[in-house]
Amino acid sequence: MADIEKPAKRLLAVLGGTRLDSPPVWFMRQAGRYLPEYRALRAEKGGFLDLAYDPECATEVTLQPIRRFGFDGAILFSDILVVPHAMGQDLWFEEGEGPRLAPTLIDTALSALTPAPERLQPIYETVRRVSAALSPETTFLGFAGSPWTVSTYMVAGQGSKDQAATRRLAYRDPVAFGAIIDAVVTMTIDYLCEQIEAGVDAVQLFDSWAGSLSPAQFEEWVIAPNRRIVDGVRARYPGTPIIGFPKGAGGKLIAYALGTKVDALGIDETVDPVWANANLPAGLPVQGSLDPLVLIAGGPALDRAVDTILAAFADRPHIFNLGHGILPDTPIAYVERVLERLRG
């Protein structure tokens, strides 16, 4: 595997299997509340969805961390729940409590929803605008939620600690739940392909609640649906890399990597990077796994964590990232400290 120093898009090169001496870097949720410029824009324009569905505002938010930090990757400013919104559920955010969807599919049939794919058109316009504005060396990442995680919100109408309502439905009526998964898979393939058509360079599948499942359910509701998405996107855009991020998968990461055939694997902060490097398929690009809380703590703990990750993945294609999203109270100075360490 050849090493190269400065490809036009360093992050995209790593997703293609190239190992770089200095890993490219971006942070999940890098466009958001820890930035004063984001807080100012949100105060001016309104709530989260008002920003996400306004192409001008969403473009500005996507570009803010690129201007400030020069990350190697820009991540589309949006939300995973725009997919169920386009499938016909109502979507809103309760202040301080998070997203809500209605009607819930725990007591409403999927067939009762009236699809509204036009709701995604502002997202594609945002992609076009960001793509036109980014510098040639910055990789543009689109994304979607994975079917299991999206379905947990569709069934329960909101997030939960253990996804019990959705897990019970999957056990009790796998046919009905499978129909929900199938519908999310179909919509997600189209959604990601439209993002690619509009200008993203790569896409990421977020499975934030993958860790709540037993091995058998993980195989059925995480690996198999994600593999269908990977195959569906590759059939239309074979050259676009796909990153899979099954948060909480732990030891099931190996099965996920082999089963889904993603191009790169996101690793959360609970996974030992040394273990990951030793056990994941050779040459598979990895992304992560800095603890968002150590980024808040800073100091020697942050330096040690960065050193551990860099050493663990020294011989593997690696994108430096967090193990999950950056937190709102993250000091900007500590983000700058990590970038200084990575860039020498």
Backbone torsions as a table, in degrees:
resi	resn	phi	psi	omega
1	MET	NA	122.2	-173.9
2	ALA	-77.7	144.0	172.2
3	ASP	-98.2	136.7	174.5
4	ILE	-131.8	154.6	-172.1
5	GLU	-91.4	-52.9	-172.7
6	LYS	-136.7	73.2	173.7
7	PRO	-67.9	162.4	-177.7
8	ALA	-58.1	-44.5	176.4
9	LYS	-122.0	98.1	-173.3
10	ARG	-63.1	-42.7	-178.3
11	LEU	-65.1	-41.3	179.2
12	LEU	-65.2	-35.2	177.6
13	ALA	-63.3	-41.2	178.9
14	VAL	-66.6	-40.2	176.3
15	LEU	-60.6	-26.1	177.0
16	GLY	-84.4	0.4	175.5
17	GLY	105.8	6.8	180.0
18	THR	-88.3	131.5	174.4
19	ARG	-91.1	131.3	178.3
20	LEU	-112.2	146.2	179.6
21	ASP	-63.1	-34.2	175.2
22	SER	-116.4	115.0	-173.2
23	PRO	-69.6	144.0	171.0
24	PRO	-66.9	162.0	-174.1
25	VAL	-142.2	138.7	162.9
26	TRP	-149.9	162.3	-178.6
27	PHE	-121.5	132.8	174.2
28	MET	-60.3	138.3	-174.3
29	ARG	60.7	30.1	-178.4
30	GLN	-65.5	-23.3	175.1
31	ALA	-96.3	100.5	-176.6
32	GLY	176.7	-153.4	-161.1
33	ARG	-69.4	-15.5	178.6
34	TYR	-76.2	-12.0	-178.7
35	LEU	-96.3	127.1	178.8
36	PRO	-61.8	-32.2	179.7
37	GLU	-68.0	-31.4	174.7
38	TYR	-69.8	-45.8	-179.3
39	ARG	-60.7	-38.1	178.6
40	ALA	-65.2	-43.1	-179.2
41	LEU	-66.3	-41.2	-179.8
42	ARG	-66.4	-39.0	177.4
43	ALA	-62.3	-33.7	-179.2
44	GLU	-77.9	-40.7	-169.6
45	LYS	-97.8	-21.5	179.8
46	GLY	120.6	-153.8	-172.5
47	GLY	-76.1	179.0	-175.4
48	PHE	-58.3	-49.8	-177.9
49	LEU	-65.7	-32.0	176.0
50	ASP	-59.6	-36.8	177.2
51	LEU	-75.1	-45.8	-173.5
52	ALA	-63.9	-33.0	-178.6
53	TYR	-96.2	6.7	175.6
54	ASP	-106.8	104.8	-174.3
55	PRO	-55.8	-37.7	179.6
56	GLU	-63.8	-46.4	-179.1
57	CYS	-69.9	-43.8	-178.5
58	ALA	-63.7	-35.1	175.5
59	THR	-64.1	-45.9	179.3
60	GLU	-60.2	-45.0	-179.1
61	VAL	-64.5	-41.3	178.7
62	THR	-60.1	-37.9	-175.4
63	LEU	-83.7	-19.7	-175.2
64	GLN	-54.7	-50.8	-179.3
65	PRO	-69.8	-23.1	176.4
66	ILE	-70.0	-43.6	177.3
67	ARG	-62.6	-42.5	-174.0
68	ARG	-75.4	-43.6	-170.2
69	PHE	-113.6	-16.7	-176.3
70	GLY	66.0	36.3	176.6
71	PHE	-54.6	152.1	178.3
72	ASP	-74.4	-18.1	179.3
73	GLY	-132.0	140.5	171.1
74	ALA	-104.8	133.3	178.4
75	ILE	-108.6	130.3	179.6
76	LEU	-51.9	131.7	175.6
77	PHE	-84.0	109.7	179.5
78	SER	-164.9	-156.2	-179.3
79	ASP	-148.6	149.6	-179.4
80	ILE	-66.1	-20.9	-174.1
81	LEU	-86.5	3.4	171.4
82	VAL	-66.7	-22.2	177.8
83	VAL	-68.3	-53.4	175.4
84	PRO	-62.7	-29.2	174.1
85	HIS	-61.1	-42.8	178.0
86	ALA	-71.5	-20.4	177.3
87	MET	-83.2	-6.5	173.0
88	GLY	119.1	-2.8	175.1
89	GLN	-82.5	151.6	171.7
90	ASP	-77.3	144.5	-178.2
91	LEU	-132.9	131.2	172.6
92	TRP	-152.8	167.8	-179.9
93	PHE	-118.9	126.0	174.4
94	GLU	-85.8	127.5	-177.4
95	GLU	-56.5	123.1	178.2
96	GLY	78.1	-1.6	-176.6
97	GLU	-123.6	-20.4	177.2
98	GLY	104.2	-169.5	-172.5
99	PRO	-76.1	154.3	174.9
100	ARG	-133.9	142.0	174.9
101	LEU	-126.7	142.5	176.8
102	ALA	-151.2	149.3	-4.2
103	PRO	-72.5	152.4	178.8
104	THR	-75.8	145.4	-177.8
105	LEU	-86.9	5.7	172.2
106	ILE	-72.4	-26.0	-177.9
107	ASP	-135.8	12.7	177.0
108	THR	-131.8	136.6	-179.6
109	ALA	-72.2	143.3	176.9
110	LEU	-56.2	-35.5	-178.0
111	SER	-66.7	-14.7	179.4
112	ALA	-77.5	-15.3	-179.2
113	LEU	-78.9	144.4	175.3
114	THR	-105.6	108.8	-177.6
115	PRO	-56.2	143.9	179.6
116	ALA	-137.1	64.6	-175.9
117	PRO	-61.3	-19.0	178.4
118	GLU	-63.1	-18.9	177.9
119	ARG	-64.2	-18.7	-179.5
120	LEU	-88.1	-9.1	-176.8
121	GLN	-59.3	-39.5	176.9
122	PRO	-62.0	-30.5	178.3
123	ILE	-64.9	-44.6	-179.2
124	TYR	-66.1	-34.5	176.9
125	GLU	-66.7	-38.3	175.2
126	THR	-60.1	-44.4	179.0
127	VAL	-58.1	-45.5	-179.3
128	ARG	-61.2	-41.3	-178.4
129	ARG	-68.8	-43.6	179.4
130	VAL	-64.7	-44.5	-179.8
131	SER	-57.0	-39.2	-179.8
132	ALA	-71.9	-25.8	-174.6
133	ALA	-92.1	-22.5	-175.3
134	LEU	-71.2	148.7	174.3
135	SER	-71.8	157.4	-174.8
136	PRO	-61.7	-22.7	-176.8
137	GLU	-88.4	-5.0	-176.3
138	THR	-95.9	125.0	176.7
139	THR	-80.0	134.8	-179.3
140	PHE	-103.8	120.0	-176.7
141	LEU	-105.5	124.0	167.4
142	GLY	-94.8	176.1	-179.2
143	PHE	-163.0	168.0	170.9
144	ALA	-153.8	159.3	171.5
145	GLY	-77.3	147.1	175.7
146	SER	-74.7	155.9	-173.1
147	PRO	-56.5	-40.1	-179.4
148	TRP	-61.4	-51.9	-177.1
149	THR	-63.6	-45.1	178.6
150	VAL	-60.2	-42.1	-177.9
151	SER	-65.8	-32.5	178.7
152	THR	-62.0	-37.1	176.8
153	TYR	-72.3	-38.0	-179.5
154	MET	-65.7	-37.4	-179.0
155	VAL	-74.0	-49.7	-173.7
156	ALA	-89.9	-18.4	-179.0
157	GLY	84.9	-5.0	179.7
158	GLN	-167.0	172.7	177.1
159	GLY	-75.4	160.5	176.7
160	SER	-148.8	164.6	-176.6
161	LYS	-71.8	-34.4	-174.2
162	ASP	-126.4	3.5	179.2
163	GLN	53.4	33.8	-173.1
164	ALA	-61.5	-41.6	-177.8
165	ALA	-60.9	-42.1	-178.7
166	THR	-72.9	-39.3	178.0
167	ARG	-63.7	-40.0	177.8
168	ARG	-63.4	-43.0	178.7
169	LEU	-62.1	-41.3	-179.5
170	ALA	-63.0	-36.8	176.6
171	TYR	-73.4	-44.4	-172.8
172	ARG	-73.3	-40.4	-175.6
173	ASP	-140.1	74.0	-176.8
174	PRO	-62.8	-24.7	178.3
175	VAL	-68.6	-48.1	179.5
176	ALA	-65.0	-42.4	-179.9
177	PHE	-69.0	-37.2	177.2
178	GLY	-60.3	-32.7	177.6
179	ALA	-66.4	-36.8	176.4
180	ILE	-64.8	-47.8	178.7
181	ILE	-57.8	-45.3	-179.3
182	ASP	-59.4	-43.0	-179.0
183	ALA	-65.8	-38.8	178.2
184	VAL	-66.8	-41.2	177.7
185	VAL	-57.1	-49.5	-178.1
186	THR	-60.7	-48.1	179.7
187	MET	-63.5	-38.8	-176.4
188	THR	-68.4	-39.4	176.5
189	ILE	-58.5	-48.5	179.2
190	ASP	-62.8	-42.2	-177.3
191	TYR	-62.7	-46.3	179.7
192	LEU	-67.3	-39.8	179.6
193	CYS	-65.3	-36.4	176.0
194	GLU	-66.3	-36.9	175.3
195	GLN	-62.8	-43.2	179.2
196	ILE	-63.4	-44.8	178.9
197	GLU	-59.5	-35.0	-178.0
198	ALA	-80.5	-16.8	172.7
199	GLY	139.1	2.2	177.2
200	VAL	-75.1	153.5	-178.5
201	ASP	-91.9	-27.1	-177.2
202	ALA	-155.3	165.1	-179.8
203	VAL	-134.4	153.4	177.9
204	GLN	-124.1	139.4	175.2
205	LEU	-103.1	116.2	179.8
206	PHE	-94.4	120.4	173.4
207	ASP	-118.9	77.0	-172.0
208	SER	-64.3	-26.8	-176.3
209	TRP	-109.1	20.3	-178.5
210	ALA	-62.8	-25.7	-176.1
211	GLY	-71.8	-7.7	-176.8
212	SER	-86.9	-2.5	-170.5
213	LEU	-101.1	148.6	171.2
214	SER	-68.4	163.0	179.4
215	PRO	-55.3	-41.1	-179.2
216	ALA	-67.5	-43.1	177.5
217	GLN	-67.3	-35.8	177.7
218	PHE	-60.1	-42.3	178.3
219	GLU	-63.7	-42.6	-174.3
220	GLU	-77.9	-41.0	-169.3
221	TRP	-107.0	-9.8	176.6
222	VAL	-114.2	-61.1	-174.6
223	ILE	-63.8	-53.5	-174.4
224	ALA	-61.8	-46.9	178.8
225	PRO	-65.9	-37.7	178.4
226	ASN	-66.7	-35.8	176.0
227	ARG	-62.1	-38.1	178.4
228	ARG	-65.7	-37.6	176.9
229	ILE	-66.2	-45.9	178.4
230	VAL	-56.9	-47.9	-179.4
231	ASP	-63.7	-40.7	-178.3
232	GLY	-66.1	-42.4	178.6
233	VAL	-68.8	-42.1	-178.9
234	ARG	-65.1	-31.4	179.5
235	ALA	-62.9	-30.4	-178.0
236	ARG	-100.7	-31.5	-178.7
237	TYR	-136.7	73.3	-172.1
238	PRO	-64.0	-19.4	-177.3
239	GLY	-93.6	1.1	-175.9
240	THR	-92.9	119.3	179.5
241	PRO	-66.7	147.7	179.3
242	ILE	-124.9	124.6	177.0
243	ILE	-100.2	131.3	174.2
244	GLY	-105.7	134.4	-179.2
245	PHE	-132.6	87.0	177.8
246	PRO	-91.4	86.7	-175.8
247	LYS	-60.7	134.5	177.9
248	GLY	83.6	4.6	-176.5
249	ALA	-69.2	-27.8	177.7
250	GLY	56.7	-127.0	-178.4
251	GLY	-64.9	-15.3	178.0
252	LYS	-79.0	-1.2	177.7
253	LEU	-59.6	-35.5	-179.1
254	ILE	-62.8	-48.6	179.1
255	ALA	-62.8	-38.0	178.6
256	TYR	-62.4	-48.3	-178.8
257	ALA	-60.3	-45.5	-177.6
258	LEU	-71.7	-36.2	-174.7
259	GLY	-80.6	-37.5	-176.9
260	THR	-85.8	-26.5	-176.9
261	LYS	64.0	31.3	175.7
262	VAL	-64.5	159.0	-178.9
263	ASP	-79.9	-25.0	-179.9
264	ALA	-152.0	156.7	-173.1
265	LEU	-125.1	125.1	172.8
266	GLY	-82.9	139.0	-176.0
267	ILE	-122.2	128.9	-179.0
268	ASP	-85.0	175.9	-171.2
269	GLU	-72.4	-12.2	179.7
270	THR	-84.5	-7.8	-177.5
271	VAL	-95.5	128.2	176.7
272	ASP	-66.3	118.4	-178.3
273	PRO	-62.2	-30.2	177.5
274	VAL	-65.1	-43.9	176.5
275	TRP	-61.8	-45.1	-178.0
276	ALA	-59.3	-45.5	-178.4
277	ASN	-64.2	-36.1	-177.6
278	ALA	-76.0	-26.6	-169.9
279	ASN	-111.6	-21.7	179.0
280	LEU	-75.8	158.6	-178.7
281	PRO	-53.0	135.7	-178.7
282	ALA	-57.9	134.3	176.7
283	GLY	82.4	-7.4	179.0
284	LEU	-69.6	122.4	176.9
285	PRO	-62.5	140.2	179.1
286	VAL	-122.9	158.7	-178.1
287	GLN	-138.0	134.3	-178.9
288	GLY	118.7	-168.2	12.2
289	SER	-136.8	44.3	-176.2
290	LEU	-67.8	131.7	179.3
291	ASP	-67.4	123.8	177.9
292	PRO	-57.1	-26.2	-179.8
293	LEU	-75.5	-32.7	177.1
294	VAL	-71.1	-24.3	174.4
295	LEU	-69.6	-27.1	174.6
296	ILE	-78.4	-37.3	-177.6
297	ALA	-68.6	-41.4	-179.7
298	GLY	68.1	-160.7	174.9
299	GLY	64.1	-154.3	-178.0
300	PRO	-59.6	-33.9	-179.7
301	ALA	-62.5	-40.8	178.5
302	LEU	-66.9	-43.8	179.0
303	ASP	-60.8	-42.8	179.4
304	ARG	-63.8	-41.9	-179.2
305	ALA	-63.5	-42.6	177.7
306	VAL	-62.1	-44.5	-179.4
307	ASP	-61.6	-41.2	-179.0
308	THR	-61.6	-44.5	-178.6
309	ILE	-67.5	-44.8	179.9
310	LEU	-61.7	-40.6	-179.8
311	ALA	-68.2	-40.7	-176.9
312	ALA	-63.0	-38.0	-174.7
313	PHE	-107.4	24.4	-175.2
314	ALA	-60.6	-29.9	-176.3
315	ASP	-108.9	15.8	-176.7
316	ARG	-127.9	145.9	171.5
317	PRO	-55.3	124.7	-169.0
318	HIS	-142.6	133.5	172.2
319	ILE	-111.0	121.6	-179.1
320	PHE	-75.6	129.4	-177.0
321	ASN	-159.2	175.2	174.1
322	LEU	-83.4	164.3	174.8
323	GLY	-80.0	-10.1	170.9
324	HIS	-165.3	-163.6	-172.4
325	GLY	-72.5	147.0	176.1
326	ILE	-62.4	141.1	-174.3
327	LEU	-91.8	152.3	-173.3
328	PRO	-60.5	-29.0	-177.5
329	ASP	-95.5	21.3	178.1
330	THR	-71.0	125.1	177.3
331	PRO	-68.1	131.9	179.0
332	ILE	-60.3	-34.0	-179.5
333	ALA	-61.0	-31.2	-179.1
334	TYR	-78.3	-31.0	171.2
335	VAL	-62.5	-44.3	178.4
336	GLU	-62.9	-35.6	178.7
337	ARG	-63.0	-44.0	178.3
338	VAL	-61.8	-43.7	-179.4
339	LEU	-64.1	-37.5	175.5
340	GLU	-61.6	-41.9	179.7
341	ARG	-63.4	-41.2	-175.7
342	LEU	-73.7	-33.0	-173.3
343	ARG	-97.0	-0.5	177.2
344	GLY	75.6	NA	NA
